[in-house]
Amino acid sequence: MPNFYCEYCGIYLKHSSPFGRKQHSRGKKHIYNKVEYYSQFLIEFQQQHEQQKMLQQSQQPPPQQRGFVGGPPPLIRPPRGGAFE
């Protein structure tokens, strides 16, 4: 049986039997290396997503304001007999 190469750890296992592989995959170093390996892809994905979001925001025109910003104009009175009395 040929030696097993662990791509996450970058080592060849001496005991490449199924038990040896399983034992290696349960080790702390292997788990840490596996987390580090996949976190690279997560960081790249997040950066690409942020860049796409910023690009979309820069291409959109600014939103137009509708209605009155500070309340009704001074010439309009509120209706009588409601919550304002």
N, C-alpha and C positions, 0 to 999 in steps of 0.2 A: 504494500500500500504506500503511495507517495505521501510525502509530508504535506500537511494542510497549511495553506497560507491565509492568514487572517488579514483582510484588506483594511479593517479598522485599526488594528494594532501595528500592522506592518511587520509581522513576524511569522516564521514557520513554526508550527507546533511539532514537538518531538513525538508526542503520542497523538497520532492523527486518527485514532479510533473514534467511533461515535461517542463513547463515554468521555474521551479526552477533549473532544470538541465541545461537548455539552458543558463539561467542567470549565473550560476556558470561557465559554460564552456567559457563564454565570459570575465570572470574576469582576472585581471592582474596576480594574484597569480597562478591561474590554468594554464594560458598560460606559465608563467615562469617555473613552475614545469614540464609541458609537454616538453618544450624545453630541460630542464636539463635531463629528463628521456631519450629522444632520442639521446642526445649528448653523453651519455655513450656508446651507441651502435656504434656511429660514431667513437669515439676515439678507441674503441676496434677493429673495422674493419680496421682503418688506421694503427694501430700497427701490426695487423696480415699481412696486405698487405706489409708493410715495411719489416717485417721479411721474408716473402716469397721472396721478391725481392732480399734481401741481400743473402739469401740462394741460389737462382738461380745464382747470380753473382759469388758467391764463388765456385760453382760447374763447371762453365764454364772455359775453358782454356783461357789464355790471347790471345787477337787477334794478329795474325801474321802480320807484316808489309810487304806490297807488294810494289814493285817498289823502286825508289830512294827516300831517305828521304830528302836530301839536294839539289836536282837537279841532272842533268846528271853528269856522271863521267868526270874527267878532259880531257880525250882523245877524247871525242866526241864533235864535233863542231856543232853549230846550222846550219840549212840549209841556203843557200844563197838566196837572192832575196825574202825575206819574210818580216815579221814585225820587224825583228831584224836589218835591214839596214836603 
